[in-house]
Amino acid sequence: MSRKKLCCVCGKAMKKDEVALSQKLIDVDTEEFYCLDCLAENIGCTVQDLREKIQEFKEQGCALFL
């Protein structure tokens, strides 16, 4: 049974696309997951930028976002 992943900064429950984005941008084997708000702040972009990247990765067929 899989445990619910939590943001390593704010403790918010993660959505599957947020987990996949952390894996894509940090490391596929990472144990540190970031919600969109905390990831955007951490890497210096907007949440909208991250949503656009998620859509791009989905359109490219990235297996993390299936």
N, C-alpha and C positions, 0 to 999 in steps of 0.2 A: 504494500500500500504506500503510495507516494505522499510525502509530507508537503504541506503548503509552503511555498517559498516566500520569504519575507525580505523586504528591502533592508540591506545592511546598514543604511543610514537612519531611516525614519521608522522602520518596522512595519510598514504598510504591506498588506497581502499583495502578492504579485499576480499579474495577469500573464497568460502564456506568451504573448508577444513581448512583454517586458523582460521575461526570463530569456527568451530567444535573443533579444537585442543585447542583453548583457553578455550572453555567450558569444555572440557574433563580434561585438566590439572589444571585449576584454579577453576571453579565452573560453573555448568550448567546455573546458573542464572546471571553470571557475566555481567557487562556492560563495562568491560575493555577488549578489544580485542587487540591481538598482531599479527603483521605480522610475518612470519617465521624468518626474520632477527632479529627483536627486541626481539622476544621470545627466540631465541637461545642465544642472548647476555645476556638476563635477567636471564636465568636459567643455563648458562654456558655449553652449548653444541654446536654442529654444526647444520647448516640448514639441512645437509644430515641426521643427527640423527633424526631430527624432521620429515623429509619426510619418513624415515623408520618407525617411530612410527605411522604416519598416515596410511601407508600401513598395518601395523599390526592390527590397530584398525578396518580398513575396512575388513580385512580377518576374524577378530573375529566377525564381524557382528554388530559392535557398531552402534546403531541407529543414533547417531550424524553425522555419515559419509555417510549416505544413500543418 
